[in-house]
Amino acid sequence: MFKKLADINNKPELYHQYSASVLWNDPHISSRMLEFHLNPDIEPASRKAIFIEKSACWIAEYFRLGDGKLVCDFGCGPGLYTSRLAAAGADVTGIDFSSRSIGYAREFASAHHLDIHYIEQNYLEFAAPKKFDLITLIYCDYCALSPAQRCRLLSVWRKCLKDNGQILLDVFSLSAYEGRAESAAYGHCLMDGFWSGSDYFGFVNTFKYPLEKVVLDKYSIIEADKEWQVFNWLKYFSAPELEAELAANGFEVTGVFSDVAGAAFCETSPEIAVVARKKN
């Protein structure tokens, strides 16, 4: 028992293990994640509906999407942005590796007569069938990737974009990092049964990596017949650091905001949103 508890509370080496597929494709967890996506009043998986509406309107106006520009939303989930951007007149593609989310997105598009092309795939392995004017990655998905994965994603984007094509993404800021604290918690059916449809005990340990400005939420789940762990890594950025990373991978930042609804940039904002152009 001591050895097991020591492992649960052990701070792992940075980026030593990934488990994103568990969140999005486990039958029970993915159903809970979809519930969170579709609840307009909570933010575990998507922002609140009122913000998404405001954000989508700003994106459509800022990038002048009403003339059929080609847009690809990476990590599109159940289509909360893709459906709105398509309704605004864009030619939209959505990519996500959650089969449950993509299935819902396709059904929604069909029911609302929206011509949206959905692709079920890991976006780090995406090879675009066409070139896009705009690529979006929204709700700080970029932060969940390791440095190597981020470089790979930026390479994919460069191949997917037209000359002078643009990207829009948001990240968590250093202000948000300062608001995080290391902690440990335990519970029976931790997070109201989120992790399994069966009875279980759950532990969550939050670790900070100050040099790299990374936070790990490590979940250890113990069921009657199995034990498993989930590692949620989040990298926090300053605006100059993000701009430098994009520049090193062939992008020039042309706009910095406090969110993906175009709010003026503020150093204390918990998020940073950037628009960047592919350098030819």
N, C-alpha and C positions, 0 to 999 in steps of 0.2 A: 504494500500500500504506500509506504514512504517513497519508494522509487517512482511509482506512478504519479504521485502528487508532485514530486520534484520535477518530473518531465513536464507536467502540465504547467508548472510555474516557471519553467526555464525560458530565458530570453534567447531566441534562436539567432543564428548568424543572419545578417541582413540579406533579404531576398533568397533565402536558402530553399524555399519551397512555395509553390503556387497551388491554388485550389479553386480558381475561378469557375471551372466547369461544374463544380458541385453546386454552387449557388444558382446557376442558370439552367441546369439540365437534370438535376435530381427531381424525380416526379413530385415529391411532397414540397420540397423547398421552392421549386420553380412555380408551383401553384400559388404558394404564399407570396412570392415575389410579384407575380402577376396581379394578385389582389392589391398589393401595395402600389404598383404602377397605376392601377385604375381607380384607386381611391383619391378623389380630387382634393382632399383636405389634409393629407399627410405626405411626408417627404422621404421615407426610407429608400425608395427606389427611383422616384421621379419627383420633380418639384410640383408644388400645388398647381392645380389647373388654372387658376387666375394668373399665375406668373407665366405658365407655358403659353397661354393665349397672348399675353403682352409681349413675350419674347418672340414668338413666331411672327407676330405683326411687325416687330422691329426688324427681324431678319429679312422678311420679305421686302420691306421698304429700303433698308440699308443696302442690300445687295441687288435690288431691282429685279426681283424674281418673277414679276408678272409677265415677262415676255418669253416664258418657256425655257429659262436657263436650266442647265443640267446640274442637279444637286444630289449628293450622296450623303446620307446620314449614317455615320459609323456608330454602332451600338444603338440602333434605332429602337430596341425594345418593342413594345406593342404598337408603335407608330404614332405616338402622341405629337411628335413634331412633323413627321413625314406627311401625315394626313392634312395637317394645317398648311404646310408649305405647298403641297399639291393643290389644295383648294385655292391657294393664292396665285396659282398659275405656273408653278415650276414643274419641270419634268424630273420626278423624284425617284431615287433608288434608296432602299434601306437595307442595311446589312447587320445581322446579329446572329450569335451562335446559340441563342435560346430557341429551341424548336417550339416551345409553348408560346413565347412572345411573338415569334414570327407567324405562327398559326393564327393567333388572335389578330395580328395586324392585317393579314391577308383577308380574313373574314370581314373585318371592319371596312377595308378598302372596297371589297366587293359589294357590301351592303350599302355603301354610300357612293357607289359609282365613281370611285377614284382610281385612276390609272397609275398605280404605283408598282414598281418592280422590287420585290423583296427577295433577298438572298440569305439563306441560312448557312452561315460560315463564320469561322474565326477570322476577324478582320485583319489580323496580322498576316494571313495567308491569301488575302484578296488580290485577284488579278482582274482589273476592271475590263468589262467588255466594251466600254466607251470612255471618253475623256469627259471630265466634269468641270463646270465653272466654279463650283463651290463644294467643299467638303466640310461637314460639321461633326464635332464630337462634343456632346453636351452632358452636363452634370458631372464634371470632373473625372471622367473615365481615364483621362490621360494620367492622372495621379496614381492610378492603381497599377501602372506598368513599371517594370524595372528599367534602368537606363538602356540596356540592350534592346528591350522590347520597344521603348520609345523611339530609338533610332530606326528600328525596323519599320515601325508604323510610319514615320516620316518619309522613309524611302518608298513605302507603298503609296503614300499620298502623292509624292512627286511623280510617280509613274501614272497615277490615276488622273492627274489634273491637266487641263489644257495649259498652254503657255499663258503665264500671268494669272492662272487660276488661283483661287483664294481658299483659305481655311478659316474656320471659326472654332475655337475651343476655349474651355474654361478650366481653371485649376484652383486648388485651395491655396490660400496665401500664408505667408509667415505669421500674419496676425492670427489666423485660425490655428496654426501650429502652437502658438503660445497659449492658446486656450485649451489645449489638450493636456491631460495629466495621466501619468502611469497609474494603473489601478488593477485590482483583481476582484472578481465577483463569482458567485456560485449560485445555482438555483435548480430546483426540480422543474423539469420542462422549461428551461431557461428561454426567455423571450416568448412566453405564452405559447409554447408548442411549435415555434417556428421551425426548429431543426429536424423534427421527425413526427410522423403520425403515431409512432409508438411511444411508450413511456421511456423517459431518459433523464439523465442528470447532465447539466451543462456548466462549464467553466468558461469565463472570458477573462483574458489577461491583456492589458494594454501596455505596450512597451514603446518608448521613444528612443530614437537614434539621433542625438543632437547634432552630430557633425553633418549628417546627410539630410537632416530635417525630414525624417520619415517616421511615421507612426504605424505600428502593427497592432491590429486587434486579432488576437489568437483565440479561437474557439475550440474547446475540447469537449466532445460529445460522447457520453458513455451510455449505451443501450444494453439491454440484457444479453444480446448476442454479438455485439460489435462495439468497437471504439474507433473514433476518427477525429480528425482535426481540420479546421478551416483557417487559412491565413489571409487576412485582408490587409494588404500593404497600401499605404497612402503617402505619397511624396508631396511636400508643401514647397511652394516656390515664392521667390521674389520676382517682380516684373523684370528686372535686368537679367536674372538667371534664366528665366523662361525665354526671353528675347535672344540671349546668347545661344541657348540650346537650339532654338529654331534656326538661327543664322548659320550655325555650324552644320546644319543639315539642309541648307538650300532654301530657306524662307526668310523673307524680310517682313518684320512686323510693321503694319501700317495703322493700327489702331489698338488702344488699350482702354478697357472699360472695367467697371466693378462687377458687371454681370452680363449675361447674354441677352439682356433686354436693353443694352446700350446706356446704362447708368454711368455717369461721369466717374472716372477712376479716382479712388481714394485709398491712401496708403493703409488705412485701418480696416478696409473692407475684408471680409472673410474669404472672398473669392476674387480672382482676376480673370477677365476674359480678353482674348486677343484675336485680332484679325491679322492674318499674315498672307503675303503673296508669294507664290512660287517664283524663285529667281531663275531666270533663263541662262 
